[in-house]
Amino acid sequence: MTPRLLPLLLLALGLSACSLLPKVGPDYQPAPPAVAPAWNAPLPHGGDPVALADWWRQLDDPALAQLLAATEAASPSLPQAAARIAQAQSELTTANANQRPSLDLSGTTKRAAFSYGSPTSFQTTRQASLMSSWELDLFGGLARAEEASQARLNASQARWHEARVSLAAETASTYLQLRLTERQRARAQAEADSLAQSAQLQAHLYQAGLASPDQAALAQAQANDAQDRLATLQASHAQQLKALVALSDLDENALRALLAPGQGHFPAPRHFALPPLPAQLLAQRPDVAAAERDVAAASAAIGQAQAARYPRLTLSGFFSPTLLNTDGNLIRAQTWSIGPGISLPIFDGGRIQANVDAARAQYTAAAASYRQKVRDAVSEVEQALVRLDAARSRQQAIAQSVSNYQRAFQAAQERQRLGLASPLELEDSRRTWLAADLNLAAVEHERMAAWIALYRALGGGWNTTAPAPVAPVATAPLASGDAE
């Protein structure tokens, strides 16, 4: 190292110290929106609380567990979310690299001929170049860019978890609706058989002159309506089955075999712990965390835009050895340079200010979206709690009603056996019992649906330490002609 390089190196060290200057732009400080101090809806009680993340495995429904696993493996939404994570990670790597020196190496070899009459001279030139450049982050614009990229990465990771929770809830809801349709279809078949028998009895009574024509026609119309309801439920069941095929990407015959053992069976709901305070919900919702990280990224983008107003200082240099061979005569040469360069915007037609204004507007929008997301999160939990409490109360009342209607039907059977009740009275009692049992199935479905809604509203057991993929789950092949 020659003594002349020492002042330049000292200059570089001195300039690097300039990065200790305060960064332009606001320093982001998380400020969660105010929420209610306590839940206003009644909380569920009873049972043994289980961890929300393990809730699906506690439902004692092997078919649902396998369906959820197949759906997660086949879903396109999760690879899309994972790809966004990989993209955000790449952007963060780029932002981090922009704050460090770059070093490029290039080399060339040339062969030339010169002829001024005769003889011809040949010349070979070999040259290498080592170039370096480093932008010194005097006002923190590059650091703000890295902050924004880190926040976007965190947001994309949270949204991957949100996609998983939403997918599980959607799959379970579709599965639950299919199980309800199976129960409705079984009851509709029993009702159709009962009405068909009543219509046949009315027809015999009419032929014997013991019933009016309108009674026989009405009984036959009711039997026809029951067949229509049964056909509608069968079509609905087929549609729901195909929806599960699309979600899980399972073969339809394999899916039918998987679902067959639990015809009409609802998963048994299990109680899970809720955050004692609404404010604690904010740490459990991945979509809320993602919205907060969007605010942080927008805040950092303001400083990044403001830094464009100030001077940019770059330290650059190169070293280039050259070997020149002319008809066997070798000449070696070395060229190097090092020094700072500065640029300062003088007139840009308002472009920089427009970028700053746009960044501030984006921050305002992100902050408003975050506040709305928090309100929505609390509201979704409150609504799920109300649905859950109402379904619990209704289930108790309807279960007692079904029990009483069943006893009434059994009594009618005994009376009919003793000749004290007609077959028509027996079928009327049977259909009343079936209708009540259908109401019970509907409220059981509603209660389980409320648990699923609550699971989703609470974030599905997500927390800030939950791992997320660092690369896409699947990589699509490049189109013909694309560069790798």
ChimeraX attribute file (.defattr): number of C-alpha atoms within 10 A of each C-alpha:
attribute: neighborCount
match mode: 1-to-1
recipient: residues
	/A:1	5
	/A:2	5
	/A:3	7
	/A:4	8
	/A:5	12
	/A:6	11
	/A:7	10
	/A:8	15
	/A:9	13
	/A:10	11
	/A:11	15
	/A:12	18
	/A:13	11
	/A:14	11
	/A:15	18
	/A:16	16
	/A:17	13
	/A:18	14
	/A:19	15
	/A:20	12
	/A:21	11
	/A:22	10
	/A:23	20
	/A:24	20
	/A:25	20
	/A:26	12
	/A:27	13
	/A:28	13
	/A:29	9
	/A:30	10
	/A:31	8
	/A:32	13
	/A:33	14
	/A:34	11
	/A:35	16
	/A:36	11
	/A:37	10
	/A:38	10
	/A:39	18
	/A:40	11
	/A:41	15
	/A:42	13
	/A:43	15
	/A:44	16
	/A:45	11
	/A:46	8
	/A:47	10
	/A:48	9
	/A:49	13
	/A:50	13
	/A:51	14
	/A:52	21
	/A:53	15
	/A:54	12
	/A:55	18
	/A:56	22
	/A:57	12
	/A:58	17
	/A:59	15
	/A:60	14
	/A:61	15
	/A:62	17
	/A:63	17
	/A:64	22
	/A:65	17
	/A:66	12
	/A:67	24
	/A:68	22
	/A:69	12
	/A:70	16
	/A:71	22
	/A:72	19
	/A:73	15
	/A:74	16
	/A:75	17
	/A:76	13
	/A:77	14
	/A:78	23
	/A:79	21
	/A:80	17
	/A:81	25
	/A:82	24
	/A:83	21
	/A:84	22
	/A:85	26
	/A:86	19
	/A:87	18
	/A:88	22
	/A:89	21
	/A:90	14
	/A:91	19
	/A:92	21
	/A:93	14
	/A:94	14
	/A:95	20
	/A:96	17
	/A:97	13
	/A:98	18
	/A:99	18
	/A:100	13
	/A:101	14
	/A:102	13
	/A:103	13
	/A:104	10
	/A:105	12
	/A:106	10
	/A:107	12
	/A:108	10
	/A:109	12
	/A:110	10
	/A:111	11
	/A:112	10
	/A:113	11
	/A:114	12
	/A:115	9
	/A:116	7
	/A:117	6
	/A:118	7
	/A:119	8
	/A:120	10
	/A:121	12
	/A:122	14
	/A:123	16
	/A:124	16
	/A:125	17
	/A:126	15
	/A:127	17
	/A:128	16
	/A:129	18
	/A:130	15
	/A:131	18
	/A:132	16
	/A:133	18
	/A:134	19
	/A:135	20
	/A:136	23
	/A:137	25
	/A:138	24
	/A:139	25
	/A:140	23
	/A:141	25
	/A:142	22
	/A:143	22
	/A:144	26
	/A:145	25
	/A:146	25
	/A:147	23
	/A:148	27
	/A:149	25
	/A:150	22
	/A:151	23
	/A:152	27
	/A:153	25
	/A:154	22
	/A:155	26
	/A:156	28
	/A:157	27
	/A:158	27
	/A:159	25
	/A:160	25
	/A:161	26
	/A:162	24
	/A:163	21
	/A:164	20
	/A:165	22
	/A:166	18
	/A:167	20
	/A:168	22
	/A:169	21
	/A:170	18
	/A:171	20
	/A:172	22
	/A:173	18
	/A:174	17
	/A:175	23
	/A:176	23
	/A:177	22
	/A:178	25
	/A:179	23
	/A:180	23
	/A:181	24
	/A:182	20
	/A:183	21
	/A:184	25
	/A:185	22
	/A:186	19
	/A:187	18
	/A:188	25
	/A:189	18
	/A:190	17
	/A:191	25
	/A:192	22
	/A:193	16
	/A:194	20
	/A:195	25
	/A:196	20
	/A:197	18
	/A:198	23
	/A:199	23
	/A:200	16
	/A:201	17
	/A:202	24
	/A:203	21
	/A:204	14
	/A:205	16
	/A:206	17
	/A:207	13
	/A:208	9
	/A:209	10
	/A:210	11
	/A:211	15
	/A:212	13
	/A:213	14
	/A:214	11
	/A:215	15
	/A:216	20
	/A:217	15
	/A:218	13
	/A:219	20
	/A:220	20
	/A:221	15
	/A:222	16
	/A:223	21
	/A:224	16
	/A:225	14
	/A:226	21
	/A:227	19
	/A:228	14
	/A:229	17
	/A:230	21
	/A:231	15
	/A:232	12
	/A:233	20
	/A:234	17
	/A:235	13
	/A:236	17
	/A:237	20
	/A:238	12
	/A:239	13
	/A:240	18
	/A:241	20
	/A:242	17
	/A:243	16
	/A:244	21
	/A:245	20
	/A:246	15
	/A:247	22
	/A:248	22
	/A:249	17
	/A:250	17
	/A:251	12
	/A:252	15
	/A:253	10
	/A:254	11
	/A:255	18
	/A:256	13
	/A:257	11
	/A:258	15
	/A:259	20
	/A:260	11
	/A:261	11
	/A:262	15
	/A:263	14
	/A:264	20
	/A:265	16
	/A:266	22
	/A:267	22
	/A:268	12
	/A:269	19
	/A:270	18
	/A:271	18
	/A:272	21
	/A:273	14
	/A:274	18
	/A:275	14
	/A:276	12
	/A:277	13
	/A:278	21
	/A:279	19
	/A:280	12
	/A:281	19
	/A:282	24
	/A:283	15
	/A:284	19
	/A:285	27
	/A:286	27
	/A:287	23
	/A:288	27
	/A:289	25
	/A:290	24
	/A:291	24
	/A:292	26
	/A:293	25
	/A:294	26
	/A:295	28
	/A:296	25
	/A:297	27
	/A:298	26
	/A:299	26
	/A:300	27
	/A:301	28
	/A:302	27
	/A:303	26
	/A:304	27
	/A:305	23
	/A:306	21
	/A:307	23
	/A:308	18
	/A:309	15
	/A:310	15
	/A:311	14
	/A:312	18
	/A:313	17
	/A:314	20
	/A:315	20
	/A:316	18
	/A:317	16
	/A:318	17
	/A:319	15
	/A:320	17
	/A:321	15
	/A:322	18
	/A:323	16
	/A:324	18
	/A:325	16
	/A:326	17
	/A:327	12
	/A:328	10
	/A:329	8
	/A:330	12
	/A:331	11
	/A:332	12
	/A:333	10
	/A:334	12
	/A:335	10
	/A:336	12
	/A:337	11
	/A:338	17
	/A:339	14
	/A:340	17
	/A:341	11
	/A:342	10
	/A:343	10
	/A:344	11
	/A:345	11
	/A:346	8
	/A:347	8
	/A:348	8
	/A:349	8
	/A:350	8
	/A:351	11
	/A:352	17
	/A:353	15
	/A:354	12
	/A:355	17
	/A:356	21
	/A:357	15
	/A:358	15
	/A:359	21
	/A:360	18
	/A:361	14
	/A:362	19
	/A:363	21
	/A:364	15
	/A:365	15
	/A:366	21
	/A:367	23
	/A:368	13
	/A:369	17
	/A:370	23
	/A:371	19
	/A:372	14
	/A:373	21
	/A:374	25
	/A:375	16
	/A:376	14
	/A:377	21
	/A:378	19
	/A:379	15
	/A:380	17
	/A:381	23
	/A:382	20
	/A:383	16
	/A:384	24
	/A:385	22
	/A:386	18
	/A:387	21
	/A:388	25
	/A:389	19
	/A:390	16
	/A:391	21
	/A:392	17
	/A:393	12
	/A:394	16
	/A:395	20
	/A:396	12
	/A:397	12
	/A:398	19
	/A:399	18
	/A:400	13
	/A:401	17
	/A:402	20
	/A:403	14
	/A:404	14
	/A:405	21
	/A:406	19
	/A:407	14
	/A:408	17
	/A:409	22
	/A:410	15
	/A:411	15
	/A:412	22
	/A:413	21
	/A:414	14
	/A:415	15
	/A:416	16
	/A:417	12
	/A:418	9
	/A:419	10
	/A:420	11
	/A:421	15
	/A:422	13
	/A:423	17
	/A:424	17
	/A:425	15
	/A:426	21
	/A:427	20
	/A:428	17
	/A:429	21
	/A:430	21
	/A:431	20
	/A:432	17
	/A:433	22
	/A:434	22
	/A:435	18
	/A:436	20
	/A:437	22
	/A:438	21
	/A:439	19
	/A:440	21
	/A:441	23
	/A:442	18
	/A:443	21
	/A:444	23
	/A:445	20
	/A:446	21
	/A:447	23
	/A:448	23
	/A:449	23
	/A:450	24
	/A:451	22
	/A:452	24
	/A:453	23
	/A:454	23
	/A:455	24
	/A:456	24
	/A:457	23
	/A:458	26
	/A:459	25
	/A:460	27
	/A:461	18
	/A:462	20
	/A:463	17
	/A:464	13
	/A:465	6
	/A:466	10
	/A:467	11
	/A:468	16
	/A:469	16
	/A:470	15
	/A:471	16
	/A:472	17
	/A:473	14
	/A:474	12
	/A:475	10
	/A:476	6
	/A:477	7
	/A:478	9
	/A:479	7
	/A:480	6
	/A:481	6
	/A:482	7
	/A:483	6
	/A:484	4
